[in-house]
Amino acid sequence: MKKKEIRLQYSGFVLFAAKLLSVATGIAFTFIVVRSVSQIDYGTWGTFNIIMPYFILLSTAFPFWIMRFVARDKEGAAKTGIFANMLLGIAAALVYLALFPLLIPTFDLGNYVLLFSVAAIYIIENYFVAALEACIQAQRPHFVGYGLLVGEVCKVLLAFILIIEFQFSLLGALLSIVIAFAVRIAFYIKEVIAELKKKIAFNYIREWVKGSTFNIYNIIGDRIAAIIFLMLPIYGGEIAPSYYQAAIIIANVITYSTFLAYALYPKLLAENKMEDVTTAIKMVMMFAIPMTIGVLVMADSYLVIQKEVYKDATPVLMILGIDALILTVSNIYASTLYGIEKIDEKAKIPFKQVAKSRMFIAFSLPYAHSAITLPTTFYLLTNFARNQPLLATIYVTTVNTVAHFTMFIVLYALVHKAVKIKIPWKAIAKYVLASTFMAAFLFVTPHPKTIFLTIGMTVIGGIIYSAILLVIDREARTLIKTVLHETINKLKKKV
């Protein structure tokens, strides 16, 4: 892999653009599947998406440490990481196949044996991609964006051919994903091919096994924190999750602005410059603030275009919009916290020292989150919102948002106690001002109820925000020029 200076701004915009495109390709893929399969088949596809995450759960345990080692130029770390995660992926696939005789009758999947057999390849690919992306993120993060773009386009094209043209139904859907993953893997391998010629350092694997204990601890904490969403249908009623699902699909788009800071973590590991954190905050907030305000103002339209009945979930989406902004900022601080941690700098992961570090406190936050949300949610749902779907959903999202904000305060304190970060308040104020003009226009304009008009209003709102910001913020103008210049130069080199 060619060692070059990590380009924070360019990498961020490439990843952000790729994630936004993935929204469009994801909708297109879902549309193709929904329109081409029976309701029973689509239910089976839902079962597939419920089962798979359990076997992909550990795919990011090693990559967390792999990326740290590669970013610090540890000899052979990339090849060792890819090898180790592939072994873990094969092990996960073997466990899946061993449980196959149990899964098929339990979920009544007798007619889908071939589909769920191919899923073993899908499991291995997830581990492979996670390792490759960790290696590439460490030194050339914008290539992850390229890979995502290639994979998403391939997935939709293959879905059209296999599902619509060849009538492969669900098997076509899975094959589209599997083949698209394979194309993405080939794209990534071309980038790391030089690293694959180096020797495997088995001592790294021993260290990563130790370190992954903390990642698994963190993953379990996240699963415990998610229990509140299991309470939702139990106490709020079976339609309560539909309100949440309709709203979270929209709110999640706000969190894509996090990818504008995708290169921050590896850049801090390699260079440790705090001014990069300030730059990352500016980039992320430039998009996260107007996206959040846009969701707050047009929440009803974004829900109505899914189905008229979901308009009732407007307060849920407004709460989740604020929650998404909190999570976005928290992600910047988490990247900073992990980026400044030097405990594994010498290619050793001292278990006791990690357990006493700031990193371990961050790993433990899901447990503190659960300590707030689980008893509070249980009390509210059982006493005030039993069998009241909308009210139950509002309670769950509110409690979760308050807990997320509390965890952010902890992260903020940890980071600012360790290093001095300049918060770009002046720039943030300009983003809020430009967003206010956008919000005023969207508020007084009648809210559309069709998807095309809603998209049109969103685009107009974005144009208003951008125009005002470019007038009042010189740094925004400079940033756009810089990114365009780098993009044009990149395209010229390709030609």
Buried (B, 14 or more C-beta within 10 A) or exposed (E): BEEEEBBBBBBBBBBBBBBBBBBEBBEBBBEBBEEBBEEEBBEBBEBBEEBBEEBBBBBBBBBBBBBBBBBBEBBBBBBBBBBBBBEBBBBBBEEBBEBBEEBBEEBEBEEBEEBBEBBBBBBBBBBBBBBBBBBBBBBBBBBBBBBBBBBBBBBBBBBBBBBEEEEBBBBBBBBBBBBBBBBBBEBBBEBBEEBEEEEBBEEBBEBBBBBBBBBBBBBEBBEBBEEBBEBBBEBBBEEBBBBBBBBBBBBEBBBBBBBBBBBBBBBBBBEEEBEBBBBBBBBBBBBBBBBBBBBBBBBBBBBBBBEEEBBBBBBBBBBBBBBBBBBBBBBBBBBBBBBBBEBBEEBBBBEEEBEEBBBBBBBBBBBBBBEBBBEBBBEBBEEEBBEBBBBBBBBBBBBBBBBBBBBBEBBBEBBEEEBEBEEBEEBBEBBBBBBBBBBEBBEEEEBBEEBEBBEEBBEBBBEBBBEBBEEBBEBBEEBBEBBEEBBEEEEEEEE
